[in-house]
Amino acid sequence: MQAGVRPRAGRNVVVVGTQWGDEGKGKIVDWLTDHAQGVVRFQGGHNAGHTLVIAGRKTALQLIPSGVMREGVACYIGNGVVVDPEHLLREIERIEQLGIDVRSRLHLSESCPLILPFHVELDRAREARRESHGGGKIGTTGKGIGPAYEDKVARRALRVQDLKHPARFESKLRELVTLHNAELTGVLGAQALDWKPMLDSALASAEHLKPLMADVGYRLFNAHLGGQNLLFEGAQGTLLDIDHGTYPFVTSSNCVAGNAAAGSGVGPGLLHYILGITKAYTTRVGSGPFPTELDIDTAGGVGHHLSTVGQERGTVTGRARRCGWLDAAALKRSIIINGVSGLCITKLDVLDGLPEILIATGYRLGNRVLDVLPLDADEIAECVPIYESMPGWSETTAGLTNWEQLPLNARRYLERMQTLIGAPIDMVSTGPDRVHTILLRHPFRA
């Protein structure tokens, strides 16, 4: 190489959910890591769940990036993620029991805020209080994610780096436990917590986590300059984003593509392609407005079909997902927020056998007609979908790997979706296994 000539920099792809989460991001990230040398998780906590099916074996991941299932791929947990130390170590051990090397490839940002037992207790006690006072639950997973982000924003969080300094950790922990015990006992009617067992557990975890701690942003920058392709993996979905989702029925972090930069420590100029993951229909877990929702309990109905054929249960909670028709107006909002370069449509095969398929092209809200999801959750709850009907197909799409193999009506459905939302479909997932994929344009080569 000539003096002063840099090697070719890598190409970087961001994968985000464009609905209310559960779009099948894990499988797509795993598929794309065939062309990546690193996978980066940039927000959320172990409230996320990515289910992978490889050679018929199902694996569920919550904190560890999906690239762990590919040999030799580096995995990064960025500063935008909140980390429960005990959960992370359990997940590492579970994956290692499958014969997969984790620790030598996993890099944990020292800036990640920690989730500690009082966060979990606050989360659960607050949800219980909302329900008992008639306000209705938000639908959190009860894993302490929101309270941990609160401490981060309040600039009092214990972070991964504090685990290296036991005296500092103890001082900050005692202060936090005193603060949060006041809410637990004085407002929520719960029991006070003892800081000492938390300290012992955290310091025990620290010995296992110290070898994983890293300056993730700087490592990513150098990996990029060295020609490595990086894949940034989001959790949840755009419509659960704390700023842009159906507030207050949202998660506690920014799920959108722009946060891939802030949540990992790289500049936005290093994000080259945004892949939006979208189900061929719509699902939602937890509370909040859902304009195209269908009844999933009545046998023989479309909602029941989507729920049962799609096996729609949350990876983390096991809760039944609410199901409905594709909402193109909501998708349009997501396309705009994320700057989506291309879409991957998942679970197309779940629609097989339906004689008629509806797409919500917009809404009626009072005297107004809207072609994009409103920003106000109360207004969304009042929206009446405007549906467009399309003929279904009786042939199976399961496992197909070529666009021309798709039934004509399935292709017409996808083409109409593209027109309505204003973004190209670059991939179609036709089943849970990594090989069940139709590729039209490769994100790492586009």
N, C-alpha and C positions, 0 to 999 in steps of 0.2 A: 504494500500500500504506500502511496506517495505521502511524503511528510505533509502534515496539515490537512489531510483528507479524512473526514469522518466516515465511519461505516454508515450504511443506510439505516436511518431511524426506523423504528417499528411502527406498525399501524395499530390503532387502538379502537376498540368497539365497546359501546355501552349497551347493556341489555336492561330494559325497563318494562315493567308491566303497565299496560295502558288502561286497565279496568280497575276493579277493586281487589286486586291481588289474585293469587291462585291460578294464574294464566298458563302455567307450565314452563316457567322461566328456567327451572333447574335442568330439565332435559335439554333445552336449547343451548344453555351455557355449556353443559357437558359436551354436546355435539360440536360446538364451535371451538372448544379447547383443542381439537385436533390441529388447529392452526394458530394456537396461542402458546406462549411460554409462561404466562402468568395470569392468574385470575384474582380480581380484587373485589372484596365486599366493602361497600362504602356507607351503609346506613342500617338502621334497625338493630334488632337484637335476636334472641332466640325465640321471639314471637313469630319469626319467619319459618317457613318450612318448604324445602325443595326436595321433591321426590324424584329419584332417578331409577330407571329400569334399564339394566345393562345385561344382555344375554339372559333375560328372563328373571334376573335377581333384582329385587326392589331395595333401595337404600334411601333413607330419609335423612337429610342434613338440615341443620338449623343455624349454626354459626359458621361452620367451616365452609369456605367457598366450594362450589360444585366441581371445580377443577381438580380436587383431591382425588377424584376417581380416575384421572389420567396420569399414568406414570411419568415422572419427571417434570410435571407442571408445578411451578411455584404458586403458593396460595398466600394472599395478603388480606389481613383484617385491618381496614383503615380506621382512622381516627373518628369517623362519623358513626361507628358502631358502638353500642353499649354492651359490655361484656360481663356475664355472670361467670366468675372464675371456675366455680365448681361444675357448672354445666359444660363449659368449654372442655375441661379435662375429661369429663365423662364422655363427651362426644368424640374426643380424640381416641380414648381407649376403645370405644365401640367400633370406630373405623379401623383401628389397628387390629382388632380381633378378626377382621376380614382379610388380614394379611397385607394391608396397604400401609406403606410408609407415610406417616403424617408429619412427625415432629421436625424432620430435617428439611421439610418443604414449607412449613407454616411460619409466617412472619406476622407478629402481632404489634400493632402500633402502641407505643408507650403512652400516647395521648388518649386512648380509649377510656371513657368513663366506666367505672365499675358498677354493676348491679349487686347490691348487698341485701341481706334478709329483710331489712326494714323497708326497702323499696317494694318488695313483694307483698309485705303485710299492708302497706299503705294502698297499693293497687287494689287488693282484694277487699279491704275494708271500705274504701271509697265506692267501689262498685256496689257492695252490699248496701251501703247507706243510700246511694242513688235509688236503688230499687225499693228500699223500705220507705223512702220519703216520696215515692210516686213520680220521681223524675225520669225513671227509665234508665237502664244501664247503657253505657256507651258500647259495651261489647269487647272490652279488652281481654287479652289472654290471661291476665292475672299474674304475669311473670315479672312485674316491676319495671317494665320498659319506660312508661311515662314518667313515674317519679324519678328514675335515674336521669332522664333528660332534663327534668326540672332542676335537679341539683347542678347539672352541667351549666344550664343557662344562668342559674343563680351564682355561678362561679365559686361553688363550694364542693364540687364533686371530688371524690377520691378517684384517681385515675390509675391506670396500669403502672405508670412510672412510680407511684407512691409505694408500690409493693417492694421496691428496692430499698426503701428507707423505713424500717420498722418503727422507729420512734416517731417519725413524722406521721406515719400511717395511724399509729395508735392515737396520737393527739387529735388528728382530724376526725377519726372514727368516733371517738368519745363525744366530740362536739356535735357531730351529725346525729348520733343516736339520741342525745339529749333533746335536740331540736325536734326530731321526728316523733319521739315518744310523747312530746307535748300534744301533737296532733292525734296520735293514735289513742291516747287515753282521754284527752280533754274534749275532742271533737267527735271522734269516730267510735268511742266506747269500746276500744280494743285493749288488749294487754300490752304493757310496756315490755320492751325487749332489753336483753342484757348484752352489753357491748363485748364482753370478754370472749364468749364462744365465737363471735364473729371475727375477732382479732386472731384467735388461734387458727380458725379455719382458713382465713385469708392468707396468713403467713405460711401455712402449710402448702397452700396452692401456689404461693409465690415461688417456692423452690422449683416447681415444675414449669412455671411460666417464664422465669427469667431467661432461659435459653432461647425462648421464642421472641422476646422483645426486640423491636427494631424501629429504626427511623424509616417508616414505610414510604413516605413521600419521596425521600431522597433515593431510596432503592428503586422506586418506580421510575424516577427520572433517569437514573443511570441505566436501568434495564431498557428503557425506550431508546436512549442514545446508542446503546449497544446493539440495536436492531431487533429487540424482542417485541413480539406482538402481545398486547395486553388486553384482557377482557374485564370490563367493569360490570359487576353483577349487583343489580338492585334487589331489594326485598319489598314485599307488599306490592301496591300498585298506585298509579298516579292519582286515582280518585280517593285514595286514603292519605294523600300528602297533607302534612300539617297546615300548609298555606293554601294549596290549590284543590284540596279534596272537599268532601261533603261535611265540612266542619259543623259541629264538634265530633261527628262520627268518623273520626280519622285516627291514624296512628300518630306517633309522637315525633316523627322525623320527616325530612324531605325525601320523598321517594323518586323525585323527578331526575332526569338525566343531568341537569346542571349541577346537582349535588355530587355527582361522581368526582368532580374536581375538588370541591371543598371537603368532601368526606374521605378523601384519600391523600390529599396533599400535593396534587399536580395541577398545572395550569389548564384552563378550559381549552386552550389551543391544542392540547394533546388528545382531545376527544374527537375522533375523526368520523365516526359513523354511529348513529343512534338506531338501535333495533328495538322496535316496540313489539311486545308479545301480546297477542289478542286471542281470546277464545272465539270460536265460531258462533258462540252465543254469549250470555253474560251470567256471572255468578257473583255472589257477595256473602261473606261471613260476618256475623255480628249485626248490630243495629244500624239504622240510618235509611234514608230514602233510596228507592230502587224503582224507577218508573216502569220498567218493562217486566217486573217480577210476575211469575206465574205460580200457581198452586202446585207444590211438590208432593202433597200428601194424597191426592186423589188418584187412584190407580186408573190408568188409561189416558190420563191427561198428558199434555206436552211437558208440563213442568215435572211430572213424575218420571217421564221418559228421560229428560235431561239429567235429573238427579240420580236415577238408578243406572242408566247406561253409562253416564259420565263418571259414576262412582264419586259423587260430589260430597266429600267430607274433608274438613280441614286437616292438613298434615300435622299441625301442632296440637290442635284442640280436639279433633275428632268430631267437631260440631257439623251437622248437616249444612251444606251451603245452600243459600237461597238461589234460585235459578230463574232465568228469564230469556226473552228474545234478545238478539243482538241490538245494542243501542248505538247507532251510528252518530247521533248527536253528542253523546258522551265521549265517544271515541274521537270525534273531531276536536273536542276540547283538549284531550290528551295529546293529540298530534301537534297541536299548536304549542302547548306548554313544553313539550319535550324536544321539539324540532326534529321529529322522527324522520330518519333517512329511508327506512323501509320497515315493513311489518312481517312478522311471522304469525300465521294463523294456526292455532292449535285446536285439537279435539274436533276436527271437521267430521271425523267418523261417527261422532255421537249423533249427528243429524241424519245419518243414514236411515232410510225407511220412513221418514216423515213425509206425508203427502203434500203439505204446505209449510212454507217457512216465511216468517214475518221479520221485517227489519224496521226498527223505529228510525224514521228519517228526521224527526223533529218532535216538537211538543206544542200543545195548546196550553197556555197559561192565562186564564181569564180571557181577555180580548186579544191577546198577543199570540203570534205564531213564532216559535223559536227554532233555529236550526242548530243550536249548540247548547250544551248543558249550562244552566244558570250557575251562579256562584253561591247563592243562598240556599242552604239546606231546606229551609221551610218552603221556599218557592219550588225547589225540586220535588218535594213531597206533594205539591199541588199540580205538578205537570201531568198532562194526559198525553200519552204517546200517540204520534201520528204514524200509522203502520203502512208499509208497502208489502204486498204479498208476492211471493215467488213460488213457483212449483218446486217440490222436493224431488228426491231421486230414490229409487228402490235398490240400486246397485250399491255394493259395499265400496267404501274408500279406504278401509282399514289396511294399513301396511303398504299402500301405494308409494312409489318413489319417483313417478314421472307425471308431469302435468297432463300430458295427453291421455294418460290412463284414467284420469278423473271422469266421472259421468258428466255429460254435457251440462245438466242443470246445476251441478256442483261448481263447475267452472263459471257459469253465468252468475251464480250467487257471489262468488269471490270477486268477479269482475265488477259487479254492482257495488259491492262493499268498497272497493278501491275508489270508484267514482264518487261515492257519497262522502268519504272521509278525506280524500285528497292526499293519499299516500300510497306508494306502490307496495304490493305484496311481493316480497322477495323469497319467502320460505313458507311451506305448508307442512305442519306436523300431522301425520295420519295415524299415529299410535304412540304408546308410551316409550317404546324402545328407541335408542338413539339412531337406529338405522331406518326407522319409519319416518322419513323426511323427504319432501320434494324441495329441491333447490332451484330457484330461478335466477338469483343473483347473490353471490357470496359476499357477506359483509366485510370480510378481510381482503377481498379483491375488487370490490366495487369502485 
